[in-house]
């Protein structure tokens, strides 16, 4: 077939104004993240009720948390493959339906073994949905709104965590943990089924994988109704992607920044995910009833949203050194939760502040890692760093279950949970020095990829689209 003209989908998307289609995708992204937070928090919120109902020691629940972590390691690979070979839409739908179904079925789990297996499946889906939905949002947003699309919609995770706390506070006292799983999982299934009918495919993906698809033309018609694309061929201009050796992650200033990032991610994940997973158990161990502890979890999630919004502004002004202050504040408030004979109001306030500052640190670390890598290395650099975080995720919650099993005092358990943030603060402080040194010298991060190979031509940068 002869084509009259060629339309570059990437250029078309970047030059579009913010319209109904983009806002629809952003709203769906927020809803997907909301379900992610809602279903993923069902176990932490219900933890004390699960222990009582199934008559199992607290250490056993650590294995359940660990199963979700292992599932996330597998899911990040599995659903990444699905997204690249069968599309963003199918991968997101599979992820949402996987963890929503597993959460719903958890209501009928006769034993902790079955619940642990279902938690593994939940981890599979949760790990897949976040990066792929971010990819869909990034590939849909106009260039001027790309960062805002991701930052605003990611708040949906914390909102889902907070909603899970409210569901637990409402249902746990009278109906027990099955009602929490039925509500969270059931809502996720309803949303997942609705997404089948309303979630669009990435236009950029279609331009590469199926440039003649009718769906691509239909979406273009929605985005640019005034565009005459009769007889047009759609394409996506992409710069060639260089093969970059792993050793480049340790070239130049990266011989310092990469080990620091890996260390920071690993240590931060141990504290953050352990705190989120065991928070309700910590609070009930300190004397709160299940309903109040679940409400505190909800308040803490709301505090996390406020911290993320505040840190996003502070980071723009202060840069990476701001993470040192947030990490130290998180460390202080986690330790303070272990003080003896705290009034319940003070305990809830400390829990909210601990989660808020730890959430701010967690999201800010994710927001700054890309500053230390040039475009050609950024995907690999961020991928390895977040992989270290997943390793910390798989270690922290189970290890804390062991500490609780040997009946270590709560103050000592919390000290163990908080301790890795000392490493985080030190690593972030040193990373801040690397960043400030580059600003003072005027070094170009994009040129540093070939610093260790001066005899070779500069590698072409990845297409940011």
Secondary structure, 3 states (H helix, E strand, C coil): CCCCEEEEHHHHHHHCCCCHHHHHHHHHHHHHHHHHHHHHCHHHHHHHHHHHHHCCCHHHHHHHHHHHHHHHHHHHHHHHHHHHHHCHHHHHHHHHHHHHHHHHHHHHCCCHHHHHHHHHHHHHHHHHHHHHHHHHHHHHCCHHHHHHHHHHHHHHHHHHHHHHHHHHHHHHHHHCHHHHHHHHHHHHHHHHHHHHHHCCCCHHHHHHHCCCCHHHHHHHHHHCCCCCCCCEEEECCCCCCCCCCHHHHHCCCHHHHHHHHHHHHHHHHHHHHHHHHHHHHHHHHCCCCHHHHHHHHHHHHHHHHHHHHHHHHHHHHHHHHHHHHHHHHHHHHHHHCCCCCCCHHHHHHHHHHHHHHHHHHHHHHHHHHHHHCCHHHHHHHHHHHHHHHHHHHHHHHHHHHHHHHCCCCHHHHHHHHHHHHHHHHHHHHHHHHHHHHHHHHCCCHHHHHHCCCCCCCCCCCCCCC
